Amino acid sequence: MARIGLLGGSFNPAHRAHRHISLVALQQLRLDEVWWLVSPLNPLKSAAGMAPLATRVARAKAVARHPRIKVTALEEQLGTRFAVDTVAALQRRFPQHQFVWLAGSDIVGELHRWRRWRHFLRAVPLAVVPRPGVSLLGAPALSWSGWSPAKPSRWTQAALPAIISLHSRLRPESATEIRSADPGWATDARFDEKARSFDQD
């Protein structure tokens, strides 16, 4: 049985904070792998300005650069758009694996906008890495479920719903800022060259 972290999102584009969250999760949750689920289209985001899926996957692969971070377009293959449906489909397809959803703390504040978010939290643990400038005071999902007392390394034993706090330094990168600074990122074919600096993280 493998322990798999799921990091979902539009990855428009992927950046160092995605990789950082993955590395923190691999270590603190003692995961075998992290799967990046590059979404065909995030239901909470506009299609305007969204790079093609193949471009976002290519960028994500260049950024990931780690043998235990697997970049996938599984949601397109599964035909799912919402996290709750993706988790259910993966649990059916891979019953031998244990899954945990990974996210930056900024996701917790908007989690109550997700489709069937309570059902989602009852289906899979959520491990959260802090993000700069994010306060979770009053976050509906956190008020409903509370932080899990389980240690990150024992997430498989946590009673659901479980929001588990991970500890790490803050990474400031955001896809919005990257698109603003480099609107043509999606047409840059030098992903491998640009990604060399990520090996030093």
Stockholm file with secondary structure:
# STOCKHOLM 1.0

chainA/1-201         MARIGLLGGSFNPAHRAHRHISLVALQQLRLDEVWWLVSPLNPLKSAAGMAPLATRVARAKAVARHPRIKVTALEEQLGTRFAVDTVAALQRRFPQHQFVWLAGSDIVGELHRWRRWRHFLRAVPLAVVPRPGVSLLGAPALSWSGWSPAKPSRWTQAALPAIISLHSRLRPESATEIRSADPGWATDARFDEKARSFDQD
#=GR chainA/1-201 SS CCEEEEEEECCTTCCHHHHHHHHHHHHHTTCSEEEEEECSSCTTSCSTTCCCHHHHHHHHHHHHCCTTEEEECHHHHHTCCSHHHHHHHHHHHCTTCEEEEEEEHHHHTTGGGSTTHHHHHHHSCEEEECCTTCCCTTCHHHHHHCBCCSCGGGGGGCCSSCEEECCCCCCCCCHHHHHHHCTTGGGCCCHHHHHGGGGGC
#=GC SS_cons         CCEEEEEEECCTTCCHHHHHHHHHHHHHTTCSEEEEEECSSCTTSCSTTCCCHHHHHHHHHHHHCCTTEEEECHHHHHTCCSHHHHHHHHHHHCTTCEEEEEEEHHHHTTGGGSTTHHHHHHHSCEEEECCTTCCCTTCHHHHHHCBCCSCGGGGGGCCSSCEEECCCCCCCCCHHHHHHHCTTGGGCCCHHHHHGGGGGC
//
